[in-house]
Amino acid sequence: MKSQSLGKKKVVIVGAGFGGLTAAKKLAGDDRLEVTVLDRRNYHLFQPLLYQVATAGLSPAEIAVPIRGILSDNENTEVVLGEVDRIDVKNRTVGSGTREWKYDYLLLACGARHSYFGKDEWEENAPGLKTLEQATEIRRRILTAFELAERETDTNRQKAHQTFVIVGGGPTGVELAGAIAEISRHTFEKDFRHIDPSRTRVILIEAGTRVLAQFDESLSKRAARDLETMGVQIWTSSRVTGVSREGVQLGDESVAASTVLWAAGVLPSPTGNLLGTSLDRTGRVNVGPDLSIEGHPEIFVIGDQSAVTGENGKPLPGLAPVAMQQGRYVAKIIRAEAKTNEKSRLPFYYHDKGQMATIGRKHAVLQYGKIKFGGFFAWMAWLFVHIFYLIGFKNRIFVLWDWAWSYLTFNRGARLITQKEWRENPLSREP
Amino acid sequence: MKSQSLGKKKVVIVGAGFGGLTAAKKLAGDDRLEVTVLDRRNYHLFQPLLYQVATAGLSPAEIAVPIRGILSDNENTEVVLGEVDRIDVKNRTVGSGTREWKYDYLLLACGARHSYFGKDEWEENAPGLKTLEQATEIRRRILTAFELAERETDTNRQKAHQTFVIVGGGPTGVELAGAIAEISRHTFEKDFRHIDPSRTRVILIEAGTRVLAQFDESLSKRAARDLETMGVQIWTSSRVTGVSREGVQLGDESVAASTVLWAAGVLPSPTGNLLGTSLDRTGRVNVGPDLSIEGHPEIFVIGDQSAVTGENGKPLPGLAPVAMQQGRYVAKIIRAEAKTNEKSRLPFYYHDKGQMATIGRKHAVLQYGKIKFGGFFAWMAWLFVHIFYLIGFKNRIFVLWDWAWSYLTFNRGARLITQKEWRENPLSREP
């Protein structure tokens, strides 16, 4: 089964997110290349819809696709499940446990995790939303909070169970807040006997002066208004100074909440440190105009893990289109060089695809160059784009059907409390 | 929000499986009754399809429905998430943690777990299949075993990773074995580069002389033949004497296998012990012809948790139709007595609905009274019945579409390795 490798260029791709997977697909079919895709997960995750899993709208399998399945027709490609723990840039090898791979080209595309700004101890009581496990854990906490409120006889504790604090007013925070407000107002309308789910408080905390700061100011206002209509309380210019089991501290103020979710700050994957090259202030790898690191034109770093400056002088945002364009760009360079052996590279240029964020079941904001709008049509556009880019025909149909269903019925199918035994005492979060 | 309760009869149902949920639905709308449904899970699980989750064919949310959602229109019913830890039969109260409920009627329907015949230490290396968590854990192990085989360079270890042992030749064991064989022969056909998935060994171990012993002998033969055609190796009259990380021991013989699954033996829920009444040899609660326990006509025990003898003198099997008929029977008694206060009860009679088991993607066996057949039409009947009884219209559509899809493409969508970090060393199963 092992393929011959005489004279072939070996390409190792680490990470099968938007960037790495796009590169792998573009390298398919070139029999001058031998491609190895390494990932510590066996699936590609469609992160833009992760908040839907966290809020019981979609199932994990609807937004995650086995990498092997996606690349199984690429005969020049092998997929390996493993976490890279060393990179030898001199001898050009990448290692994971007992295994090692030689490379002629290395592409790092490992993405980012959440950053707690040095307060990692907050994570236990304020989980972030970057992985499927975190999404099902957040789902568990949200649903359990309502169950605890229903059982509780003490009014203060009941109120704390019905309080949800979301830290960070970026797209993820806005999406989570909108979805939780919707669940409490609509999905749970008739489900409880002792609590009124519509009295749930959803508080969105943002350190800056407005939500969705990366959007135009008019869209921030629009989003804030839409969120408030849905019952979300927005606290801007508010900085969280403490997170505990009881809730959050904001300087002199404090809010009692059983459920605190973290949607603020990202930290690039630590695999960048293995390269021994320079990183920027936030830990992203500094790369040149061709996305390779200094002194090593054979090593590329793309996506959330690399620091690239856009045309406007600002760093490129951590969006799927950026990573995908970069993956395509690097694949093109590798194919060209494998063919002609020439080394002249045009610099990477990002074609701005705009950005969008959704707010509940019929509002969104959309910005594309000079075009900016919000409301139902932005939501339709958001829906269309997300269905379109979702990998796998079957998933597209499922997600579309799921959305149509919950749009019509306000129902959310995946309301399962799994993985941890349920406890009466909310303080004992660990089993 | 609390309902009035003057003169109303209080009914407490423990467990929202097939039996408890059927009873709760039948008690709906009777305003002489106040119903409390207690379950330690927030969802009703369609157990007959659990093996599909374990083998990546379906997602958890497709076979699990929030209990609250199912019963939200029943105004006389409240749903409480909680595990019953005490029953006071004298004072007629049921307790869970700090809460307590009075009852006029109590219905225990807590089902069963797996039994390791006193060898509970086997569970770690041979998980059973009764809960969603176990199903995703089994899925994780099956998928991880193939990944480990692909990475492995030692032939013996590779072979162990490609060996799956299923202990117990009842319907669950047969279904698991068939599905794993199918995955290895079809789904994974093109996915790997270093192993040949079709060389996977699937060994089904049965202590008795035939698989599906509760079926007619001709159907056992049929099932065995179908399984063997699919590549499953059947070892009958074989008793497992040891389970370890390396595989299974069968007296003098031993098989090296990374993945061992347990589908043998059931043990009733321990809540039966809280009644202080007599249990049968296997721990099921002994009940009279009206399914109530001795001396307490107000306490009923149904489903897998109770010991009822059928017309043929044999105990009723642990099947969904039995539990559902019992739930309906008990609900009818309670409604009649709440109305007329009379206490004459007709004995419970089980209308045999037959039984079926499926073997891979187009074979099944079916037995209904004198009717017995196998093959494709049995499989169609199996499919129809399972779709029909699945709760929730949306789930029916999803599951049907999922099956149609994997029937046509041999694909299995939910091939996700989640919940535990992946490890290179298979021995370190715990994170």
Interface residues (C-beta under 8 A of the other chain):
Chain A: M1 K2 S3 R40 R41 N42 Y43 S59 P60 A61 E62 A64 V65 P66 R68 G69 S72 D73 E78 V79 V80 L81 G82 E83 S96 G97 T98 R99 L132 E133 T136 L143 T144 E147 E150 R151 F188 K190 D191 F192 R193 H194 I195 D196 G392 K394 N395 I397 F398 W401 W405 N411 G413 A414 R415 L416 I417 T418 Q419 E421 W422 E424 N425
Chain B: M1 K2 S3 R40 R41 N42 Y43 S59 P60 A61 E62 A64 V65 P66 R68 G69 S72 D73 E78 V79 V80 L81 G82 E83 S96 G97 T98 R99 L132 E133 T136 L143 T144 E147 E150 R151 F188 K190 D191 F192 R193 H194 I195 D196 G392 K394 N395 I397 F398 W401 W405 N411 G413 A414 R415 L416 I417 T418 Q419 E421 W422 E424 N425
